[in-house]
Structures are given as C-alpha cells and as structure tokens.
C-alpha cells in the first residue's frame, strides 16, 4: 500500500475517533488558564493517555485479549464520571466564595487527570483500531501508530487555539467551573451506557 495513502487513512481515522477530545481538552485549557505549564501538562497527559490507548489496541491486536477483555472497556466510563463528580463537589463547596484566589483553588490541571480522561474516552478508539490494525497488516499498523502520535500534538494545539479565541475564552472563563464537571459526568455516563456497563 502507498505510504501517503496509508498516512491519509490514518489521519482520517484519528480525526473521526478523537474529534470529541477537542471539547474536553479545551475545557482543560480553560481550567488551567493563567497557570504556568498548562500546555505542557495537557500535552504530556494527552500523550500518556493516548499512548496507553495505542498500547492496549496493539496488545489486543497481537492476541492478548485476556489482557483487556472487551467487556471491561465500558467500565472506563467510571474514570471521567468520578472525576466529574469530584469537580462538581468542589464547585458546590465553593459556591459562596467570592475571592478569586479561593475560586481558583482546586482548578488545577494535572498530567494524570488529563491522561485518565483521555484513556477513559478512548474505549471506542480501541474498538475501532483493533479491527483496522488486523485488516491492514503489521507495517501499515506501525505507520498508523506513528501518524496517530504525531497528530496528538495537532489535536492539543487545536484545542488550545479554540480555548484562547476571545469570545470562546470569555464563555469558557465564565462557565468552565460548571461545564467541566458536566462534560466529564456526561462523558462517563455515555461510555457506561453505550458500552452496556452494569447492564445499562
């Protein structure tokens, strides 16, 4: 297969399986606005989480289904659900605070939180990547993985661009403390329900 065609197919697959991450990453950028190292933390977290998604997809492709039974994937929805509930609880606890410093407390962005949310949101990615890797063969699968890893930084920069546009940034700054937990809770519930976790 032509390498250019393979890379274009990889880019298309990456786009359709990760477009929803732009919203979540934009909220992470809004959450970390004004804090040093936000872009580096989000980038590292996205690479860590997406790297774990690729590792699982490759392991399953190589026949290690016992490593991660398909029935376990929907339960990854518990990660963003619990993180969202924790963020909602922090907003509720600080609902009467007017001090910007107190409101900003707890609104930090950590590498592990970004990685956990990215990985949890990647259950559908694993389900798509495995049959594709099986179909295209080893060489093309390696090319797909390399292309995916190169495109992660493009995804992060796109989210940063969106989050820093003045009208969008104003909305995110005003509503981020509500949108962030709602999006995570919603994401967790969608992953759990669509995957049939707990018999849903």
Secondary structure, DSSP 8 states (H G I E B T S, - for coil): --HHHHHHHHHHHHHHHHTTHHHHHHHHHHHTTTSTTHHHHHHHHHHHHHHHHHHHHHHHHTT-GGGS-GGGGGGGHHHHHHHHHHHHHHHHHTTT---HHHHHTT----HHHHHHHHHHTTHHHHHHHHHHHHHH-HHHHHHHHHHHHHHHHHHHHHHHHHHTSHHHHHHHHHHHHHHHHHHHHHHHHHHHHHHTGGG-
